[in-house]
Amino acid sequence: MRLPWLTAPAEALGLALDSERLGHAPLIHGPSGLGKIELARWLVARVLCLDSDGRAPCGTCRSCTLLKSGTHPDLFTAAIPEDRQQIPVDAVRDLCRGLQLTPAIGRRRVGWIEPAEAMNRNAANALLKTLEEPSPGTWLVLVSHQPERLPATIRSRCQQICVQPPSPDTAMAWLSKECPDQTEQQLTVALTAAGGAPVRALELLRDDGLAVGLEIRDTLLKLAQARPVAAAIAEEWAAHPARSWGWIAHWVHQWTGQMMGVCPRSQRCPLPASVSPETLARLWQQALEGRQLVQTTVRADLLLGKWLLEWVASFQGER
C-alpha cells in the first residue's frame, strides 16, 4: 500500500473478506485527499484476485493483469459521464445487469460506483434491489466524498468504511518523502490548507496550487489594507473557481481563528484588526457557499467580484 495510513484499513478489509465478514456493499467514505479511491481499488483487486497470498492481491494473475489494463470483464462501473454532472439511471442499470451475468474469470464480480453521492434519485432507486438481493459472489464497492448526500436507503444497506486523516506526524513524514525539495513551512501550509489530507496537500504542492494560494492570501491582505491590485483579479480567480474559493475559505477561516486566539503562532500572518470575528465568520460562510455554487450555472467571475467587494467594505466599515 503506497499510502502508509491505509495499511491498517486494507489489512482489516482483507481479513474481513477471507473470514466472510465483508459486507456485499462496502461504502468507503471520508474527506477528500485521503486516498479513498486507492483503498477501493485495492479492495476490488483483492476481491477479484485469483492468487492472493491472504494479505494483498498478487498483481500478476490474469485477473490482476486485466484490472491494470482496465479490461476486466467482471468489473462493472458507474461514473459521471463527461457531458453530465450526475451518474444517470442508465449507468446504474447497466451495472446491475452486468452483476447478474456469470463470471468470466474466477467466481466473483464487482460493481464500482464513484462518486456514489453523484447518483441522481432514479439511479439510487435502481440500485436498491441489487443492494437488497445481491447475487452470490457479487460485491458493490461505493466511494463517497460526501456520504451525507447519499439517500438513507442506500447508506443503511452498506457496510460503512470511514477513512480517517493520519496523524500530523505521519502526514508530514509522508509529504517530506514525496516532496524533498519543499521546506517544512511549505509542507505545513499545504497540509493545513488541505485539512490534514496528505494526498490533497501533495496536489497543492505539485500543481502550483500552493503558489496560487499564497498569491490569493497576499491579494486579500492588500485589499484589506486598501492597496491596489490587478483589476481583473476576479476573472483570473474565476478561471479555477473551486480552487480559488477553497483558498479563500481557508485563509478567512485561519484569520478568524487568529483573531479568536486559536490559530497556531506558526501559521499566523498580519491582518487589519478593524474587522470583527463575526464578520470574518460570515465571509467564510459565503466562501464555502461559493465553492458549492461552482457546480451550478452561476457566473463565477460575478460571484467572486461580489464577495471581494464585501471583503473590502468590511475593512472600510461599510455595510
Residue pairs with C-beta under 8 A, 6 or more apart in sequence:
1 7
1 10
1 38
1 42
1 56
2 35
2 38
3 35
3 38
3 39
3 174
3 198
3 199
4 166
4 170
4 174
5 34
5 35
5 164
5 165
5 166
5 170
5 171
5 174
5 198
6 35
6 38
6 39
6 42
6 163
9 39
9 161
9 163
10 39
10 42
10 43
10 46
10 56
11 55
13 22
13 26
13 39
13 42
13 43
13 46
13 161
14 46
14 52
14 54
14 55
14 56
15 21
16 22
17 43
17 46
17 47
18 54
22 139
22 159
23 158
23 159
24 134
24 138
24 139
24 140
25 131
25 134
25 139
25 140
25 141
25 142
25 157
25 158
25 159
26 43
26 139
26 140
26 141
26 142
26 158
26 159
26 160
26 161
27 116
27 142
27 143
27 144
27 147
27 150
27 155
27 158
27 159
27 160
27 161
28 36
28 39
28 40
28 43
28 141
28 142
28 143
28 144
28 161
28 163
29 36
29 143
29 144
29 145
29 147
29 160
29 161
29 162
29 163
30 36
30 145
30 162
30 163
30 164
30 165
31 145
31 163
31 165
31 195
31 197
32 145
32 197
32 200
33 194
33 195
33 197
33 198
33 199
33 200
33 201
33 203
34 163
34 164
34 165
34 197
34 198
34 199
34 200
35 163
35 199
36 143
36 145
36 163
37 114
37 143
39 161
39 163
40 112
40 114
40 141
40 143
42 56
42 57
43 141
44 67
44 75
44 110
44 112
44 141
45 57
45 59
45 63
45 64
45 67
46 52
46 56
46 57
47 108
47 110
47 139
47 141
48 57
48 63
48 64
48 67
48 72
48 74
48 75
48 105
48 106
48 108
48 110
49 57
49 58
49 61
49 63
49 64
50 58
50 61
50 62
50 63
50 64
50 105
50 106
51 58
51 60
51 61
52 58
57 64
58 64
62 105
63 72
63 74
63 105
63 106
66 72
66 73
66 105
67 75
72 105
73 104
73 105
74 103
74 104
74 105
74 106
74 108
74 109
74 110
75 109
75 110
75 111
75 112
76 94
76 95
76 98
76 99
76 109
76 110
76 111
76 112
77 95
77 111
77 112
77 113
77 114
78 87
78 91
78 92
78 94
78 95
78 111
78 112
78 113
78 119
78 123
79 87
79 91
79 113
79 114
80 86
80 87
80 115
80 118
81 88
81 91
85 118
85 295
86 118
86 119
86 120
86 123
87 113
87 118
87 119
87 120
87 123
88 120
88 122
88 123
89 120
89 122
89 123
89 125
89 126
91 123
92 113
92 119
92 123
92 124
92 126
92 127
93 126
95 111
95 113
96 111
96 126
96 127
96 129
96 130
98 109
98 111
99 109
99 111
99 130
99 134
99 135
99 138
99 140
100 135
101 109
103 109
103 137
107 137
108 137
108 138
108 139
109 135
109 137
109 138
109 139
110 138
110 139
110 140
110 141
111 130
111 138
111 139
111 140
111 141
112 141
112 143
113 119
113 127
113 140
113 141
113 142
113 143
114 142
114 143
114 144
115 143
115 144
115 145
115 146
116 142
116 143
116 144
116 147
116 150
116 154
117 144
117 145
117 146
117 147
117 149
117 150
119 127
119 150
119 154
121 151
124 150
124 151
124 153
124 154
127 140
127 154
128 153
128 154
128 157
130 138
130 140
131 140
131 154
131 157
131 158
132 157
134 140
140 158
142 154
142 158
144 150
147 155
147 160
165 171
165 195
165 196
165 197
165 198
166 174
166 196
166 198
168 191
168 196
171 191
171 196
171 198
171 201
172 184
172 187
172 188
172 191
174 198
175 182
175 187
175 190
175 191
175 198
175 201
175 202
175 205
176 182
176 184
176 187
178 202
179 186
179 187
179 202
179 205
179 206
182 190
182 205
185 266
186 205
186 210
187 201
187 205
188 266
188 267
189 210
189 213
189 214
189 267
190 201
190 202
190 204
190 205
190 209
190 210
191 198
191 201
192 250
192 254
192 267
193 201
193 204
193 210
193 213
193 246
193 247
193 250
194 200
194 201
194 203
194 204
203 209
204 210
204 213
209 243
212 240
212 243
212 244
212 247
213 247
213 250
213 251
216 237
216 244
216 247
216 248
216 251
217 247
217 251
217 269
219 229
219 233
220 248
220 251
220 252
220 311
221 269
221 270
221 271
222 228
222 229
223 229
223 308
223 311
223 312
223 315
224 271
224 272
224 275
224 311
224 312
224 315
225 272
225 315
226 312
226 315
226 316
230 236
233 308
234 301
234 302
234 304
234 305
234 308
235 301
237 244
237 304
238 244
238 299
238 300
238 301
238 303
238 304
241 290
241 291
241 294
241 300
241 303
241 304
242 291
242 294
244 304
245 287
245 288
245 290
245 291
245 294
245 304
246 291
248 287
248 290
248 307
249 284
249 287
249 288
249 290
249 291
252 280
252 283
252 284
252 287
253 284
254 263
254 267
255 263
255 271
255 280
256 277
256 280
256 281
256 284
257 263
258 267
258 268
258 269
258 271
259 271
259 273
259 276
259 277
259 280
260 277
272 315
274 315
274 317
275 314
275 315
279 314
283 307
283 310
283 311
283 314
286 307
286 310
287 307
290 303
290 304
290 307
293 303
294 300
313 319
